[in-house]
Amino acid sequence: MPIDVPSDGTGPGTPIVKKRALGERFIGAMCADPERRQSTKTDGTPKTKPNGDPRYELVVTCVTMPGTTAHAEIGGEGGVPQPGDVVRLIFAGGGFAQWIEALDAQKAALGRTGRFDGRIGDVIEQTIEYGQAWNADGSKIGPELRTQAECDAVPRSQSLGYYGPLTIRAARPDEAEWDAKACQIYTDAARPDAQPSGEPFPATAGAAADTGPGF
């Protein structure tokens, strides 16, 4: 059964799901506490907003479920993760806002009140439907891109994020084994010597979402 998330981190060294094309799908069960951290550039420099405030991203660790077609990479190598593989999803900018909206919807569906950071074993599902180009300052460039050709034509000087409906939901009866696997991974990692790797995810009620390029 699902386990309520307290506040903890997730470790490094886990492949990251890369949203690279329209039509890609990820489905997995959350198996670690979400971690909020400051986004960094490719050279490791922290990202900030125009006013100097930090730009944050959310790291969500999942055990991959059947039906996933999105790629996951680490160190420049990877492929489509197999069912049972543990991967990380990075929600930044518009993706961060999507996560908050999906989490609030799950909270309402469960009839919860107060702080709710999600539950270990809940299913995270997303299919990429469009791309969006962004300026370095976090402002959108043009309309949503609904064909792969349009996405591929975005110049390297701009950031390109891929988006689609994001759902956080309880596992269905036919997905019970993945709920159980996620909870077992979480339990096995909850050792006395385990150290958080970042800031705990804050309560979503009234939280101001970051905006800007996503993945």
MIDREN-493512 format. One line per field, with one value per residue: chain; x, y, z of N, C-alpha, C in turn. Coordinates in steps of 0.1 Angstrom, whole numbers, plus 5000, padded with zeros to 4 digits. Layout:
<nodes>
unit	A / ...
n.px	X / ...
n.py	Y / ...
n.pz	Z / ...
ca.px	X / ...
ca.py	Y / ...
ca.pz	Z / ...
c.px	X / ...
c.py	Y / ...
c.pz	Z / ...
</nodes>
This chain:
<nodes>
unit	A / A / A / A / A / A / A / A / A / A / A / A / A / A / A / A / A / A / A / A / A / A / A / A / A / A / A / A / A / A / A / A / A / A / A / A / A / A / A / A / A / A / A / A / A / A / A / A / A / A / A / A / A / A / A / A / A / A / A / A / A / A / A / A / A / A / A / A / A / A / A / A / A / A / A / A / A / A / A / A / A / A / A / A / A / A / A / A / A / A / A / A / A / A / A / A / A / A / A / A / A / A / A / A / A / A / A / A / A / A / A / A / A / A / A / A / A / A / A / A / A / A / A / A / A / A / A / A / A / A / A / A / A / A / A / A / A / A / A / A / A / A / A / A / A / A / A / A / A / A / A / A / A / A / A / A / A / A / A / A / A / A / A / A / A / A / A / A / A / A / A / A / A / A / A / A / A / A / A / A / A / A / A / A / A / A / A / A / A / A / A / A / A / A / A / A / A / A / A / A / A / A / A / A / A / A / A / A / A / A / A / A / A / A / A
n.px	5008 / 5004 / 5028 / 5029 / 5048 / 5074 / 5099 / 5126 / 5156 / 5170 / 5193 / 5223 / 5235 / 5216 / 5199 / 5186 / 5155 / 5150 / 5134 / 5128 / 5114 / 5082 / 5054 / 5067 / 5065 / 5063 / 5059 / 5057 / 5063 / 5065 / 5093 / 5110 / 5115 / 5105 / 5128 / 5138 / 5159 / 5184 / 5185 / 5211 / 5235 / 5251 / 5277 / 5278 / 5272 / 5250 / 5216 / 5197 / 5169 / 5159 / 5158 / 5176 / 5169 / 5170 / 5167 / 5146 / 5144 / 5127 / 5133 / 5123 / 5121 / 5116 / 5104 / 5105 / 5077 / 5058 / 5052 / 5066 / 5083 / 5101 / 5135 / 5162 / 5191 / 5226 / 5256 / 5259 / 5251 / 5227 / 5192 / 5160 / 5144 / 5140 / 5111 / 5111 / 5135 / 5152 / 5148 / 5153 / 5132 / 5133 / 5118 / 5115 / 5110 / 5083 / 5076 / 5079 / 5058 / 5037 / 5039 / 5032 / 5005 / 4995 / 5000 / 4983 / 4959 / 4958 / 4959 / 4934 / 4917 / 4921 / 4910 / 4925 / 4938 / 4958 / 4994 / 5008 / 5028 / 5027 / 5027 / 5047 / 5048 / 5026 / 5015 / 5032 / 5026 / 5031 / 5027 / 5044 / 5033 / 5037 / 5061 / 5080 / 5096 / 5121 / 5134 / 5165 / 5159 / 5137 / 5113 / 5086 / 5090 / 5073 / 5045 / 5031 / 5047 / 5037 / 5045 / 5072 / 5091 / 5089 / 5099 / 5125 / 5135 / 5141 / 5165 / 5199 / 5205 / 5183 / 5163 / 5146 / 5117 / 5099 / 5065 / 5035 / 5003 / 5004 / 5001 / 4994 / 4986 / 4968 / 4980 / 4965 / 4945 / 4956 / 4982 / 4994 / 5017 / 5038 / 5034 / 5040 / 5067 / 5079 / 5075 / 5090 / 5116 / 5118 / 5117 / 5140 / 5159 / 5158 / 5178 / 5197 / 5221 / 5216 / 5217 / 5201 / 5201 / 5195 / 5173 / 5142 / 5111 / 5089 / 5057 / 5028 / 5006 / 4996 / 5021 / 5044 / 5049 / 5079 / 5087 / 5094 / 5119 / 5115 / 5124
n.py	4988 / 5024 / 5047 / 5075 / 5104 / 5117 / 5140 / 5140 / 5131 / 5122 / 5099 / 5104 / 5093 / 5079 / 5071 / 5096 / 5106 / 5115 / 5138 / 5138 / 5137 / 5142 / 5123 / 5104 / 5084 / 5082 / 5060 / 5053 / 5042 / 5061 / 5061 / 5072 / 5101 / 5132 / 5157 / 5190 / 5212 / 5236 / 5246 / 5240 / 5252 / 5237 / 5238 / 5237 / 5260 / 5278 / 5283 / 5313 / 5336 / 5365 / 5385 / 5377 / 5357 / 5322 / 5296 / 5268 / 5232 / 5201 / 5168 / 5137 / 5104 / 5072 / 5039 / 5022 / 5014 / 4990 / 5000 / 5023 / 5045 / 5066 / 5078 / 5072 / 5085 / 5085 / 5100 / 5104 / 5080 / 5055 / 5044 / 5032 / 5027 / 4996 / 4977 / 4979 / 4992 / 5018 / 5052 / 5088 / 5117 / 5150 / 5180 / 5211 / 5247 / 5253 / 5226 / 5221 / 5236 / 5221 / 5197 / 5206 / 5212 / 5187 / 5173 / 5186 / 5179 / 5152 / 5152 / 5164 / 5144 / 5124 / 5134 / 5148 / 5171 / 5199 / 5197 / 5179 / 5158 / 5139 / 5102 / 5074 / 5048 / 5058 / 5063 / 5078 / 5095 / 5104 / 5117 / 5130 / 5158 / 5182 / 5208 / 5235 / 5266 / 5286 / 5317 / 5327 / 5342 / 5330 / 5335 / 5327 / 5316 / 5322 / 5300 / 5269 / 5239 / 5216 / 5196 / 5173 / 5182 / 5210 / 5212 / 5202 / 5222 / 5243 / 5267 / 5263 / 5283 / 5288 / 5275 / 5243 / 5228 / 5199 / 5189 / 5176 / 5162 / 5156 / 5132 / 5122 / 5095 / 5070 / 5036 / 5012 / 4982 / 4962 / 4971 / 4966 / 4952 / 4970 / 4992 / 4978 / 4972 / 4997 / 5007 / 4988 / 4994 / 5020 / 5014 / 4998 / 5017 / 5034 / 5037 / 5040 / 5054 / 5068 / 5098 / 5129 / 5144 / 5169 / 5198 / 5194 / 5188 / 5215 / 5223 / 5222 / 5238 / 5270 / 5275 / 5292 / 5286 / 5280 / 5294 / 5289 / 5274 / 5239 / 5206
n.pz	5000 / 4995 / 5009 / 5029 / 5021 / 5039 / 5047 / 5029 / 5011 / 4978 / 4964 / 4944 / 4911 / 4897 / 4867 / 4845 / 4833 / 4800 / 4782 / 4749 / 4726 / 4708 / 4718 / 4734 / 4763 / 4799 / 4826 / 4860 / 4894 / 4923 / 4943 / 4962 / 4984 / 4971 / 4960 / 4963 / 4947 / 4938 / 4904 / 4880 / 4856 / 4826 / 4832 / 4859 / 4872 / 4894 / 4886 / 4882 / 4887 / 4868 / 4888 / 4906 / 4924 / 4933 / 4909 / 4910 / 4909 / 4908 / 4919 / 4912 / 4921 / 4906 / 4902 / 4872 / 4851 / 4830 / 4796 / 4794 / 4772 / 4770 / 4771 / 4793 / 4808 / 4819 / 4825 / 4797 / 4785 / 4779 / 4775 / 4767 / 4797 / 4815 / 4828 / 4863 / 4865 / 4882 / 4881 / 4876 / 4875 / 4863 / 4872 / 4862 / 4860 / 4839 / 4841 / 4869 / 4878 / 4867 / 4882 / 4908 / 4903 / 4895 / 4919 / 4937 / 4926 / 4931 / 4958 / 4963 / 4953 / 4970 / 4992 / 5011 / 5036 / 5046 / 5047 / 5019 / 5003 / 4984 / 4978 / 4984 / 4961 / 4946 / 4912 / 4886 / 4857 / 4823 / 4790 / 4762 / 4745 / 4733 / 4723 / 4737 / 4732 / 4748 / 4761 / 4776 / 4798 / 4808 / 4795 / 4773 / 4739 / 4711 / 4699 / 4712 / 4701 / 4679 / 4662 / 4655 / 4637 / 4640 / 4666 / 4663 / 4648 / 4665 / 4674 / 4687 / 4704 / 4720 / 4746 / 4748 / 4759 / 4766 / 4769 / 4784 / 4795 / 4830 / 4854 / 4887 / 4906 / 4924 / 4925 / 4903 / 4909 / 4892 / 4890 / 4914 / 4921 / 4914 / 4930 / 4954 / 4948 / 4947 / 4973 / 4987 / 4977 / 4988 / 5015 / 5019 / 5014 / 5035 / 5057 / 5088 / 5082 / 5059 / 5040 / 5034 / 5002 / 4994 / 4995 / 5014 / 4998 / 4997 / 5013 / 4992 / 4992 / 4984 / 4974 / 4954 / 4921 / 4901 / 4869 / 4834 / 4812 / 4809 / 4810
ca.px	5000 / 5012 / 5034 / 5030 / 5061 / 5078 / 5107 / 5140 / 5162 / 5172 / 5207 / 5228 / 5239 / 5204 / 5197 / 5176 / 5146 / 5152 / 5122 / 5135 / 5105 / 5068 / 5049 / 5073 / 5057 / 5069 / 5050 / 5065 / 5058 / 5074 / 5100 / 5118 / 5110 / 5109 / 5139 / 5139 / 5173 / 5186 / 5190 / 5225 / 5238 / 5259 / 5291 / 5277 / 5269 / 5236 / 5207 / 5189 / 5159 / 5164 / 5159 / 5187 / 5164 / 5174 / 5157 / 5146 / 5139 / 5123 / 5138 / 5113 / 5127 / 5105 / 5107 / 5099 / 5066 / 5056 / 5046 / 5075 / 5091 / 5111 / 5149 / 5169 / 5206 / 5235 / 5270 / 5258 / 5248 / 5214 / 5183 / 5146 / 5145 / 5131 / 5103 / 5119 / 5147 / 5150 / 5152 / 5149 / 5126 / 5136 / 5108 / 5120 / 5103 / 5069 / 5074 / 5077 / 5044 / 5028 / 5040 / 5024 / 4991 / 4991 / 5000 / 4971 / 4948 / 4959 / 4955 / 4919 / 4911 / 4922 / 4903 / 4935 / 4939 / 4971 / 5006 / 5007 / 5040 / 5026 / 5029 / 5055 / 5039 / 5017 / 5019 / 5035 / 5024 / 5031 / 5030 / 5048 / 5023 / 5041 / 5074 / 5080 / 5109 / 5122 / 5145 / 5174 / 5153 / 5125 / 5101 / 5083 / 5092 / 5063 / 5034 / 5034 / 5052 / 5030 / 5051 / 5086 / 5099 / 5090 / 5108 / 5138 / 5140 / 5145 / 5180 / 5206 / 5206 / 5171 / 5160 / 5134 / 5111 / 5088 / 5055 / 5023 / 4996 / 5011 / 4991 / 4998 / 4974 / 4970 / 4981 / 4953 / 4947 / 4965 / 4995 / 4997 / 5031 / 5047 / 5032 / 5048 / 5082 / 5083 / 5075 / 5102 / 5128 / 5119 / 5120 / 5153 / 5168 / 5156 / 5188 / 5202 / 5232 / 5212 / 5217 / 5194 / 5210 / 5190 / 5163 / 5130 / 5101 / 5080 / 5043 / 5024 / 4995 / 5000 / 5034 / 5046 / 5057 / 5088 / 5083 / 5105 / 5121 / 5114 / 5135
ca.py	5000 / 5036 / 5052 / 5089 / 5109 / 5127 / 5150 / 5134 / 5133 / 5110 / 5098 / 5106 / 5081 / 5072 / 5076 / 5107 / 5105 / 5126 / 5140 / 5141 / 5137 / 5141 / 5109 / 5096 / 5082 / 5076 / 5056 / 5047 / 5044 / 5069 / 5052 / 5080 / 5114 / 5143 / 5166 / 5203 / 5217 / 5247 / 5242 / 5244 / 5251 / 5225 / 5240 / 5236 / 5273 / 5278 / 5292 / 5323 / 5344 / 5379 / 5393 / 5371 / 5345 / 5309 / 5288 / 5255 / 5221 / 5190 / 5155 / 5126 / 5091 / 5063 / 5026 / 5022 / 5005 / 4987 / 5011 / 5035 / 5046 / 5077 / 5073 / 5076 / 5085 / 5090 / 5100 / 5104 / 5067 / 5050 / 5039 / 5031 / 5018 / 4984 / 4977 / 4976 / 5001 / 5030 / 5064 / 5101 / 5127 / 5164 / 5189 / 5225 / 5257 / 5249 / 5212 / 5222 / 5240 / 5210 / 5188 / 5211 / 5211 / 5173 / 5169 / 5192 / 5171 / 5139 / 5156 / 5166 / 5131 / 5116 / 5141 / 5152 / 5185 / 5202 / 5194 / 5167 / 5158 / 5127 / 5090 / 5063 / 5038 / 5064 / 5062 / 5091 / 5092 / 5116 / 5115 / 5142 / 5162 / 5194 / 5214 / 5250 / 5272 / 5295 / 5325 / 5325 / 5348 / 5322 / 5339 / 5318 / 5321 / 5316 / 5291 / 5255 / 5233 / 5204 / 5186 / 5171 / 5190 / 5223 / 5211 / 5200 / 5235 / 5253 / 5269 / 5259 / 5295 / 5288 / 5262 / 5236 / 5220 / 5190 / 5188 / 5168 / 5160 / 5149 / 5126 / 5115 / 5087 / 5057 / 5024 / 5004 / 4968 / 4954 / 4976 / 4965 / 4948 / 4981 / 4998 / 4971 / 4973 / 5011 / 5007 / 4980 / 5002 / 5031 / 5009 / 4993 / 5028 / 5041 / 5032 / 5051 / 5062 / 5075 / 5112 / 5136 / 5150 / 5182 / 5204 / 5187 / 5195 / 5223 / 5221 / 5229 / 5248 / 5284 / 5276 / 5299 / 5278 / 5287 / 5293 / 5290 / 5261 / 5226 / 5196
ca.pz	5000 / 4995 / 5021 / 5029 / 5020 / 5049 / 5040 / 5028 / 4998 / 4970 / 4961 / 4931 / 4904 / 4891 / 4854 / 4844 / 4821 / 4791 / 4773 / 4737 / 4714 / 4710 / 4718 / 4744 / 4775 / 4811 / 4837 / 4870 / 4908 / 4931 / 4953 / 4971 / 4987 / 4962 / 4965 / 4957 / 4947 / 4928 / 4891 / 4876 / 4842 / 4823 / 4838 / 4873 / 4878 / 4898 / 4878 / 4890 / 4880 / 4865 / 4901 / 4914 / 4932 / 4928 / 4901 / 4916 / 4902 / 4917 / 4915 / 4916 / 4918 / 4903 / 4896 / 4859 / 4849 / 4816 / 4788 / 4792 / 4759 / 4771 / 4774 / 4806 / 4806 / 4829 / 4819 / 4783 / 4780 / 4784 / 4766 / 4773 / 4809 / 4815 / 4840 / 4875 / 4866 / 4890 / 4873 / 4882 / 4866 / 4868 / 4869 / 4863 / 4853 / 4837 / 4846 / 4883 / 4880 / 4864 / 4893 / 4918 / 4899 / 4896 / 4933 / 4943 / 4921 / 4938 / 4972 / 4964 / 4950 / 4983 / 5003 / 5021 / 5040 / 5051 / 5038 / 5012 / 4993 / 4976 / 4985 / 4978 / 4955 / 4936 / 4899 / 4879 / 4843 / 4814 / 4776 / 4757 / 4734 / 4726 / 4728 / 4739 / 4732 / 4759 / 4762 / 4787 / 4810 / 4813 / 4788 / 4762 / 4725 / 4702 / 4704 / 4715 / 4689 / 4679 / 4654 / 4658 / 4628 / 4646 / 4677 / 4658 / 4642 / 4675 / 4674 / 4700 / 4713 / 4728 / 4754 / 4743 / 4768 / 4762 / 4779 / 4782 / 4807 / 4840 / 4863 / 4899 / 4910 / 4932 / 4916 / 4901 / 4914 / 4883 / 4892 / 4928 / 4922 / 4912 / 4943 / 4964 / 4945 / 4951 / 4988 / 4991 / 4974 / 4997 / 5028 / 5019 / 5014 / 5048 / 5066 / 5097 / 5077 / 5047 / 5042 / 5024 / 4992 / 4990 / 5004 / 5013 / 4990 / 5005 / 5012 / 4979 / 4994 / 4983 / 4969 / 4941 / 4912 / 4892 / 4855 / 4825 / 4805 / 4817 / 4810
c.px	5009 / 5017 / 5035 / 5045 / 5064 / 5086 / 5121 / 5145 / 5163 / 5187 / 5210 / 5231 / 5228 / 5202 / 5185 / 5168 / 5148 / 5141 / 5128 / 5126 / 5091 / 5064 / 5055 / 5065 / 5065 / 5058 / 5059 / 5059 / 5069 / 5080 / 5110 / 5111 / 5114 / 5119 / 5139 / 5153 / 5174 / 5191 / 5204 / 5226 / 5248 / 5273 / 5290 / 5273 / 5254 / 5228 / 5199 / 5179 / 5165 / 5166 / 5170 / 5182 / 5168 / 5163 / 5158 / 5141 / 5135 / 5128 / 5129 / 5119 / 5116 / 5111 / 5098 / 5088 / 5065 / 5049 / 5055 / 5083 / 5101 / 5124 / 5153 / 5184 / 5213 / 5249 / 5270 / 5254 / 5234 / 5205 / 5169 / 5148 / 5136 / 5123 / 5111 / 5131 / 5143 / 5156 / 5147 / 5142 / 5129 / 5125 / 5113 / 5111 / 5088 / 5066 / 5072 / 5063 / 5034 / 5028 / 5031 / 5009 / 4986 / 4990 / 4987 / 4959 / 4947 / 4954 / 4940 / 4912 / 4911 / 4915 / 4912 / 4934 / 4953 / 4982 / 5005 / 5018 / 5039 / 5028 / 5038 / 5045 / 5029 / 5024 / 5021 / 5034 / 5024 / 5035 / 5033 / 5039 / 5028 / 5055 / 5071 / 5094 / 5109 / 5135 / 5153 / 5168 / 5140 / 5112 / 5099 / 5086 / 5082 / 5053 / 5040 / 5038 / 5046 / 5035 / 5066 / 5095 / 5100 / 5099 / 5122 / 5144 / 5144 / 5160 / 5186 / 5207 / 5193 / 5170 / 5147 / 5130 / 5100 / 5078 / 5043 / 5016 / 5003 / 5000 / 4999 / 4986 / 4978 / 4972 / 4968 / 4955 / 4957 / 4980 / 5001 / 5012 / 5041 / 5046 / 5041 / 5063 / 5087 / 5084 / 5087 / 5115 / 5129 / 5123 / 5135 / 5163 / 5168 / 5165 / 5192 / 5213 / 5229 / 5211 / 5209 / 5204 / 5205 / 5179 / 5150 / 5120 / 5091 / 5065 / 5038 / 5013 / 5000 / 5014 / 5035 / 5055 / 5067 / 5082 / 5095 / 5107 / 5120 / 5126 / 5146
c.py	5012 / 5040 / 5067 / 5094 / 5119 / 5138 / 5144 / 5137 / 5120 / 5110 / 5101 / 5093 / 5074 / 5079 / 5086 / 5105 / 5117 / 5127 / 5146 / 5142 / 5137 / 5126 / 5100 / 5096 / 5077 / 5072 / 5049 / 5050 / 5051 / 5061 / 5059 / 5094 / 5124 / 5152 / 5179 / 5207 / 5229 / 5242 / 5247 / 5244 / 5239 / 5226 / 5240 / 5249 / 5273 / 5288 / 5301 / 5330 / 5357 / 5387 / 5387 / 5359 / 5332 / 5303 / 5274 / 5245 / 5210 / 5177 / 5145 / 5113 / 5080 / 5049 / 5025 / 5011 / 5002 / 4998 / 5023 / 5034 / 5057 / 5071 / 5079 / 5075 / 5089 / 5089 / 5099 / 5090 / 5063 / 5045 / 5039 / 5022 / 5007 / 4984 / 4972 / 4985 / 5013 / 5042 / 5077 / 5109 / 5141 / 5173 / 5203 / 5234 / 5253 / 5235 / 5212 / 5226 / 5229 / 5200 / 5193 / 5210 / 5196 / 5168 / 5174 / 5184 / 5158 / 5141 / 5157 / 5153 / 5122 / 5122 / 5145 / 5167 / 5186 / 5198 / 5180 / 5167 / 5145 / 5114 / 5080 / 5053 / 5044 / 5064 / 5076 / 5088 / 5104 / 5111 / 5128 / 5146 / 5174 / 5199 / 5229 / 5255 / 5283 / 5304 / 5322 / 5331 / 5341 / 5326 / 5330 / 5325 / 5314 / 5307 / 5277 / 5248 / 5219 / 5193 / 5185 / 5179 / 5204 / 5223 / 5210 / 5213 / 5246 / 5255 / 5266 / 5271 / 5296 / 5274 / 5256 / 5227 / 5211 / 5188 / 5180 / 5166 / 5151 / 5144 / 5119 / 5108 / 5075 / 5046 / 5016 / 4989 / 4960 / 4960 / 4975 / 4961 / 4960 / 4990 / 4992 / 4972 / 4987 / 5012 / 4999 / 4988 / 5013 / 5026 / 5004 / 5005 / 5036 / 5036 / 5043 / 5059 / 5069 / 5090 / 5119 / 5143 / 5164 / 5187 / 5195 / 5195 / 5202 / 5219 / 5228 / 5239 / 5262 / 5286 / 5283 / 5291 / 5286 / 5286 / 5294 / 5276 / 5249 / 5218 / 5200
c.pz	5000 / 5008 / 5020 / 5029 / 5031 / 5042 / 5041 / 5014 / 4990 / 4965 / 4947 / 4924 / 4898 / 4877 / 4854 / 4832 / 4813 / 4781 / 4760 / 4725 / 4717 / 4710 / 4728 / 4757 / 4787 / 4820 / 4847 / 4884 / 4916 / 4942 / 4962 / 4973 / 4976 / 4968 / 4957 / 4958 / 4937 / 4915 / 4888 / 4861 / 4839 / 4829 / 4853 / 4880 / 4882 / 4889 / 4887 / 4881 / 4877 / 4878 / 4910 / 4923 / 4926 / 4919 / 4906 / 4906 / 4912 / 4911 / 4921 / 4912 / 4917 / 4899 / 4883 / 4858 / 4834 / 4809 / 4787 / 4779 / 4760 / 4775 / 4787 / 4804 / 4819 / 4823 / 4804 / 4777 / 4786 / 4773 / 4773 / 4786 / 4809 / 4828 / 4852 / 4876 / 4874 / 4882 / 4880 / 4871 / 4872 / 4863 / 4872 / 4855 / 4852 / 4842 / 4861 / 4886 / 4877 / 4876 / 4904 / 4915 / 4900 / 4910 / 4940 / 4938 / 4928 / 4953 / 4973 / 4962 / 4962 / 4994 / 5014 / 5024 / 5046 / 5042 / 5032 / 5001 / 4984 / 4985 / 4977 / 4973 / 4945 / 4923 / 4892 / 4864 / 4834 / 4800 / 4770 / 4745 / 4727 / 4731 / 4730 / 4740 / 4742 / 4757 / 4775 / 4800 / 4815 / 4806 / 4776 / 4748 / 4716 / 4708 / 4707 / 4701 / 4689 / 4670 / 4657 / 4649 / 4634 / 4658 / 4673 / 4652 / 4652 / 4676 / 4688 / 4709 / 4722 / 4735 / 4748 / 4754 / 4762 / 4773 / 4775 / 4795 / 4817 / 4850 / 4875 / 4904 / 4918 / 4921 / 4915 / 4907 / 4905 / 4883 / 4906 / 4930 / 4921 / 4924 / 4953 / 4961 / 4950 / 4966 / 4993 / 4989 / 4985 / 5011 / 5029 / 5020 / 5027 / 5059 / 5076 / 5091 / 5064 / 5050 / 5031 / 5014 / 4988 / 4999 / 5003 / 5005 / 4999 / 5003 / 4999 / 4981 / 4994 / 4978 / 4956 / 4932 / 4904 / 4878 / 4846 / 4819 / 4814 / 4815 / 4800
</nodes>
